[in-house]
Amino acid sequence: MNEQVAVATAGGAAISSTPTGWGAELRATFTLAWPLVIAQLAQTALTTTDVIMMGWLGPQSLAAGTLATTFLMPFLVCGIGIVGAVAPLVAQARGARDIKAIRRIARQGFWAALILATVMIPVLLQIRPIFEALGQDPVATARAEEYIQVAVWMLYPGLAIIVLRSLLSAFGSTRIILAITVSGVLANAVGNYLLMFGNFGLPPLELRGAALSTVITNFIMFGLMLTYVLRHRRFKRFHVLIRFWKPDWPRFREIFRIGTPIGLTVLAEVGLFTAAALLMGRLGTDEVAAHAIALQSASMAFMVPLGLGIAATVRVGMAYGRGDPEGIRKAGWTAFALGMAFMTLSCALFLTLGRPIVSLFLDPRIPENANAVALAATFLVIAGVFQLVDGAQVVAAHALRGLSDTKIPMVLAIFSYWVVGLPIAYVLGFTLDWRGVGIWIGLAAGLAFAAIVLVARFAMREQLGLLRPRG
């Protein structure tokens, strides 16, 4: 097939690179997005599996594991955001038919992943003094440190996976991403069963076992994805590992120029939830466990608009690369409509099925779980209410990334989450003594403000000069 007309995917689908009508755009976005959506759900299922199995160890283990992953997550998602700049850059290069740039972008993406992981790991290993300074429970802190000491090593394969996923997504090869991610979920579940609980003669490592399983799973996924890119006929021509140590400083700087604001944007949001977890830690173990359950459930729903947002980055980026304002408009609003439709459904589910959802994590028949179960069900009601704004803000942010517009959205996100959301959470939670409910209302307020300003920015993209020719 003519490479200037369409991008044939390795997974068997095709993504048009030419202007389309609304119906064709809907089909193209859906074709690209559905494997990404399921892959994002599967990716979250990795951590959901950990949360569920930590819950089987008891509320204390669940609380300690939650504190550990809450500490790790801001570093991980910041790195993912930075390295994720590979996706819009490759999409724009494809739209502009600049094929030679693709291999260079991918290689420098690997450089960025290695550097970021090397810088982050020593900081993460300081979890004990940091948590002690923040007044966290000493026993929970000690157990969280056990998890972190092992889990940090997943940063190397985890960030490198993002480079390969970005490359594959920009080519529409999303089904292989889905297949590998689902394989990772299964591998992680088996690893947890063996390593956490000491089955088949292995020692019961508990939280360390969960961390070790996560590390092994990420290395397996990276190996599978790299093998695919190196061996499949559509990607092996890029020779992403040949002359790996040869620098391409303009591409390297471009990844950090575009990616750093993305990373800080995501960090601002995840940091808000990290701060919320730490505030919950001041309220008690039951509040932390309930927060973990509600947050994990909300995160599962969030993966659908996130997958649609990644598709929006690719579709908008391709249209931007070929200089097609109408294609940009259709790509952005199509993804937005799909995201809002799903989040309306998830809102209804959270409002009506809160307690059955919570029972998947903690057994309500056990008396000592009763308070945590009741709190989690209440938090889920609030999480249901902010599903709509959460979906709106993530799709809008990703559509803007397709235009390489990342700096101003970063400022808007930081303001939304830390100037609007966190102060409201603290005042309602502690000053007015609404406790966990107040903290979750603050989270909703920050997300709502972000949704309003980011959607408005995409709507005003022409007036704001965001459609200037790609340099």
C-alpha positions in Angstrom: 0.0 0.0 0.0 1.2 3.5 -0.8 2.9 4.8 2.4 1.8 8.4 1.7 -1.9 7.4 1.7 -2.3 5.0 4.7 -0.4 3.5 7.6 -1.0 -0.2 7.4 -0.8 -1.6 10.9 1.1 -4.6 12.0 -2.1 -5.8 13.7 -4.0 -5.9 10.5 -6.0 -2.6 10.7 -5.3 0.6 8.8 -5.3 4.2 9.9 -6.0 6.7 7.2 -3.5 9.6 7.1 -5.7 11.7 4.8 -8.6 14.0 5.7 -11.8 12.2 6.6 -15.5 12.9 7.3 -16.9 12.5 10.8 -18.0 8.9 10.2 -14.7 7.9 8.8 -12.9 9.7 11.7 -15.1 7.9 14.2 -14.2 4.6 12.6 -10.5 5.4 12.5 -10.4 6.6 16.1 -12.3 3.6 17.3 -10.1 1.2 15.3 -7.0 2.8 16.8 -8.4 3.3 20.3 -10.1 0.0 21.3 -7.0 -2.1 21.6 -5.4 0.8 23.5 -8.4 1.1 25.8 -8.3 -2.6 26.6 -4.5 -2.5 27.0 -4.8 0.4 29.4 -7.4 -1.5 31.4 -5.1 -4.5 31.3 -2.2 -2.3 32.5 -4.2 -1.1 35.4 -5.2 -4.7 36.0 -1.6 -5.3 36.9 -1.8 -3.0 39.9 -5.4 -4.0 40.6 -4.2 -7.6 40.9 -1.6 -6.4 43.4 -4.1 -4.4 45.4 -6.6 -7.3 45.5 -3.9 -9.8 46.6 -2.4 -7.4 49.1 -6.0 -7.2 50.5 -5.9 -10.9 51.0 -2.9 -10.4 53.2 -5.0 -8.1 55.4 -5.7 -4.3 55.8 -2.3 -3.7 57.2 -0.5 -5.1 54.2 -2.9 -3.3 51.9 -2.2 0.0 53.6 1.6 -0.5 53.5 1.5 -1.5 49.9 -0.7 1.4 49.0 1.7 3.8 50.7 4.6 2.3 48.8 2.9 2.4 45.4 1.6 5.9 46.1 5.2 7.0 46.6 6.5 5.2 43.5 3.7 6.3 41.2 4.5 10.0 40.8 8.1 9.2 39.7 6.8 6.5 37.3 4.1 8.6 35.7 6.4 11.6 35.4 8.9 9.4 33.5 6.1 8.0 31.4 5.0 11.5 30.5 8.4 12.6 29.4 9.2 9.5 27.4 5.6 9.5 26.0 6.6 12.5 23.9 7.8 9.9 21.5 4.2 9.3 20.5 3.2 12.8 19.2 6.7 13.3 17.7 6.5 10.1 15.7 2.8 10.8 14.7 3.8 14.2 13.5 6.7 12.8 11.6 4.4 10.3 9.9 1.9 13.0 9.0 4.7 15.0 7.5 6.1 11.9 5.8 9.5 12.4 7.5 10.2 8.7 7.8 13.9 9.1 8.7 13.1 11.0 11.8 11.2 8.1 13.3 14.2 5.8 14.1 16.0 8.8 15.6 13.1 9.7 17.8 12.8 6.1 19.1 16.5 5.8 19.9 16.6 9.0 21.8 13.4 7.9 23.6 15.4 4.9 24.9 18.2 7.3 26.0 15.6 9.4 28.0 14.2 6.3 29.6 17.6 5.1 30.8 18.6 8.5 32.2 15.3 9.0 34.0 15.3 5.6 35.6 18.9 6.1 36.8 18.1 9.4 38.3 14.9 8.4 40.0 15.9 5.1 41.7 18.3 6.6 44.3 15.6 9.1 45.3 12.9 6.3 45.7 15.2 4.3 47.9 15.0 7.1 50.5 11.3 6.2 51.2 11.9 5.6 55.0 13.4 9.0 56.0 10.9 10.8 53.7 7.9 9.0 55.2 9.2 9.4 58.7 9.5 13.2 58.1 5.9 13.2 56.8 4.6 11.5 60.0 3.5 8.2 58.5 3.0 5.1 60.7 6.5 3.5 61.4 5.3 -0.1 60.9 3.6 0.7 57.6 6.6 2.7 56.5 9.0 -0.2 57.2 6.8 -2.6 55.2 6.4 0.0 52.4 10.2 0.2 52.3 10.4 -3.5 51.7 8.2 -3.2 48.7 10.1 -0.2 47.2 13.5 -1.7 47.6 12.5 -4.3 45.0 9.9 -2.5 42.9 12.2 0.4 41.8 14.0 -1.8 39.3 10.9 -2.0 37.2 11.6 1.6 36.1 14.1 0.5 33.5 11.9 -1.9 31.5 8.7 0.1 32.4 9.9 3.4 30.8 11.5 1.6 27.8 8.1 -0.1 27.2 6.6 3.4 26.8 9.0 4.1 23.9 8.0 1.0 22.1 4.3 1.5 22.8 4.5 5.1 21.5 6.2 3.8 18.3 3.6 1.1 17.8 0.7 3.3 18.6 1.8 5.9 16.0 1.7 3.2 13.4 -1.6 1.9 14.6 -0.2 -1.4 15.7 -2.2 -1.4 18.9 -3.3 -5.0 18.9 0.1 -6.3 19.7 0.3 -3.8 22.6 -3.0 -5.3 23.8 -1.7 -8.9 23.5 1.5 -8.3 25.3 -0.2 -6.3 28.1 -2.7 -9.0 28.7 0.1 -11.5 28.8 1.7 -9.3 31.4 -1.4 -9.3 33.6 -1.5 -13.1 33.5 2.3 -13.3 34.3 1.9 -10.9 37.2 -1.0 -12.8 38.7 0.9 -16.1 38.6 4.0 -14.4 40.0 2.0 -12.9 42.9 0.4 -16.3 43.6 3.8 -17.9 43.7 5.9 -15.2 45.4 3.5 -13.4 47.7 2.0 -16.5 49.3 4.8 -19.0 49.0 3.0 -21.6 46.8 4.6 -24.6 45.2 7.4 -24.7 47.8 8.5 -21.1 47.4 9.0 -18.9 50.4 6.1 -16.5 51.2 7.6 -13.1 50.4 4.4 -11.1 50.9 4.9 -7.5 49.8 8.4 -8.2 48.5 6.9 -11.0 46.4 4.4 -8.6 44.9 7.2 -6.1 44.0 9.4 -8.9 42.5 6.5 -10.1 40.4 6.0 -6.6 39.1 9.7 -6.3 38.1 9.8 -9.7 36.4 6.5 -8.9 34.5 7.8 -5.6 33.2 11.0 -7.3 31.9 9.0 -9.9 30.1 6.7 -7.4 28.5 9.7 -5.3 27.4 11.4 -8.3 25.9 8.3 -9.3 24.0 7.6 -5.9 22.6 11.3 -5.3 21.6 11.4 -8.6 19.8 8.3 -7.7 17.9 9.7 -4.3 16.8 13.1 -5.8 15.8 11.6 -8.7 13.9 8.4 -7.5 12.3 8.8 -6.4 8.7 7.1 -3.0 9.2 9.4 -2.0 12.1 12.7 -3.8 11.7 13.6 -1.4 8.9 13.9 1.3 11.5 16.9 -0.5 13.2 16.1 1.1 16.5 19.1 -0.5 18.3 21.7 -0.1 15.6 24.3 2.5 16.6 22.4 2.9 19.8 25.0 5.0 21.5 25.2 7.5 18.6 23.6 10.8 19.9 21.0 12.8 18.1 21.0 15.9 20.4 18.2 17.8 18.6 15.8 14.9 18.9 16.9 14.2 22.5 16.3 17.9 23.4 12.9 17.8 21.6 11.8 14.8 23.6 12.5 16.6 26.9 11.1 19.9 25.5 7.8 18.3 24.7 7.9 15.6 27.3 8.9 17.4 30.4 5.7 19.5 30.5 3.7 16.4 29.9 5.5 14.6 32.7 5.0 17.5 35.1 1.3 17.7 34.0 0.7 14.1 34.9 2.9 14.5 38.0 0.7 17.3 39.1 -2.4 15.1 38.9 -0.9 12.0 40.4 0.8 14.2 43.0 -2.6 15.4 44.0 -3.7 11.8 44.6 -0.5 11.1 46.4 -1.1 14.0 48.7 -4.6 12.8 49.3 -3.3 9.3 50.3 -0.9 10.9 52.7 -3.7 12.9 54.2 -5.7 9.7 54.5 -2.7 8.2 56.3 -3.2 10.8 59.0 -6.8 9.7 59.4 -6.1 6.0 59.9 -5.5 2.6 58.3 -9.1 2.1 57.4 -9.2 5.4 55.5 -6.0 4.5 53.6 -7.4 1.0 52.6 -10.8 2.6 51.6 -9.0 5.2 49.6 -6.9 2.6 47.8 -10.0 0.7 46.8 -11.9 3.7 45.5 -8.9 5.1 43.7 -8.1 1.7 42.1 -11.7 1.5 40.9 -11.7 5.0 39.5 -8.4 4.3 37.9 -9.9 1.3 36.0 -12.6 3.5 34.6 -10.1 6.3 33.8 -8.1 3.9 31.5 -10.9 4.1 28.8 -10.7 7.9 28.2 -6.9 7.6 28.7 -6.8 5.1 25.8 -9.0 7.4 23.8 -6.7 10.3 24.7 -3.7 8.4 23.4 -5.6 7.8 20.1 -6.4 11.5 20.0 -2.7 12.3 20.3 -1.9 10.1 17.3 -4.8 11.3 15.2 -4.4 15.0 16.0 -0.6 14.6 15.6 -0.9 13.1 12.2 -3.3 15.8 11.1 -1.1 18.5 12.5 2.0 17.0 10.8 0.2 17.1 7.4 -1.2 20.7 8.0 -4.8 19.7 8.2 -6.9 22.0 10.6 -10.1 20.2 9.8 -8.6 16.8 10.5 -7.4 18.2 13.9 -10.9 19.4 14.7 -12.5 16.1 13.9 -9.9 14.0 15.6 -10.0 15.9 18.8 -13.8 16.2 19.2 -14.4 12.6 18.1 -12.2 11.3 20.9 -13.8 13.7 23.3 -17.3 12.5 22.5 -16.3 8.8 22.9 -14.7 9.5 26.2 -17.7 11.4 27.6 -20.0 8.6 26.5 -18.1 6.0 28.4 -17.6 8.1 31.5 -21.3 8.7 31.7 -21.8 4.9 31.9 -19.0 4.5 34.6 -20.6 7.3 36.6 -23.9 5.4 36.7 -22.1 2.2 37.7 -20.2 3.8 40.6 -23.4 5.5 41.9 -25.4 2.3 41.9 -23.0 -0.6 42.5 -20.5 0.8 45.0 -20.7 -1.8 47.7 -20.5 -4.8 45.3 -17.4 -3.2 43.7 -15.8 -2.8 47.2 -16.5 -6.4 48.1 -14.1 -7.5 45.3 -11.3 -6.0 47.4 -12.3 -6.6 51.0 -14.6 -9.3 52.4 -17.5 -7.4 54.0 -18.3 -10.5 56.1 -15.2 -10.0 58.2 -16.0 -7.7 61.1 -12.7 -5.8 61.1 -13.2 -4.9 57.5 -16.6 -3.2 58.1 -15.4 0.3 58.5 -13.1 0.2 55.5 -15.8 -1.2 53.4 -18.3 1.5 54.4 -15.8 4.3 53.7 -14.8 2.9 50.3 -18.4 2.6 49.2 -18.9 6.3 50.2 -15.7 7.4 48.4 -16.9 5.6 45.2 -20.1 7.7 45.1 -17.9 10.8 44.9 -15.6 9.2 42.4 -18.7 8.5 40.2 -19.6 12.1 40.2 -16.2 13.3 38.9 -16.0 10.6 36.2 -17.3 13.0 33.6 -14.8 15.8 34.4 -11.9 13.3 34.7 -12.6 11.9 31.2 -13.0 15.4 29.7 -9.7 16.7 31.1 -7.6 13.7 30.0 -8.9 13.6 26.4 -8.5 17.4 26.0 -4.9 17.2 27.4 -3.9 14.4 25.0 -5.5 16.2 22.0 -3.4 19.3 22.9 -0.3 17.1 23.1 -0.9 16.1 19.5 -0.3 19.8 18.7 2.9 19.8 20.8 1.1 22.1 23.1 2.3 21.1 26.5 3.7 24.1 28.5 0.5 26.0 29.1 -1.5 22.9 29.8 1.1 22.0 32.4 0.6 25.4 34.1 -3.1 25.0 34.0 -2.9 21.5 35.5 -0.6 22.5 38.3 -3.0 25.4 39.2 -6.0 23.1 39.0 -4.7 20.4 41.2 -2.6 22.2 43.7 -4.2 25.7 44.0 -7.8 24.6 43.6 -8.0 20.8 44.4 -5.6 20.3 47.3 -6.6 23.3 49.4 -10.3 22.4 49.1 -9.4 18.8 50.1 -7.5 20.0 53.2 -10.1 22.5 54.3 -13.1 20.1 53.9 -11.2 17.1 55.2 -9.6 18.6 58.3 -10.8 22.2 59.0 -14.5 21.2 58.5 -13.8 17.7 59.7 -15.4 16.0 56.7 -12.5 13.6 56.8 -12.1 11.3 53.8 -15.3 12.6 52.1 -13.9 16.1 52.2 -10.6 15.0 50.7 -12.4 13.2 47.8 -14.6 16.3 47.1 -11.4 18.3 46.8 -10.0 15.8 44.3 -13.2 16.3 42.2 -13.0 20.1 42.4 -9.4 20.0 41.0 -10.3 17.7 38.2 -13.4 19.8 37.3 -11.4 23.0 37.0 -8.8 21.2 34.8 -11.5 19.9 32.5 -13.0 23.3 32.0 -9.7 25.1 31.1 -8.2 22.3 29.0 -11.4 21.8 26.9 -11.6 25.5 26.4 -8.0 25.7 25.2 -8.5 23.0 22.6 -11.7 24.7 21.5 -9.8 28.0 21.1 -6.8 26.4 19.4 -6.9 28.6 16.3 -7.4 31.8 18.2 -4.5 30.9 20.5 -2.2 30.2 17.5 -1.7 26.5 18.3 -2.0 25.5 14.6 1.1 27.2 13.4 3.1 25.2 10.9 5.2 22.4 12.3 8.8 23.4 12.5 
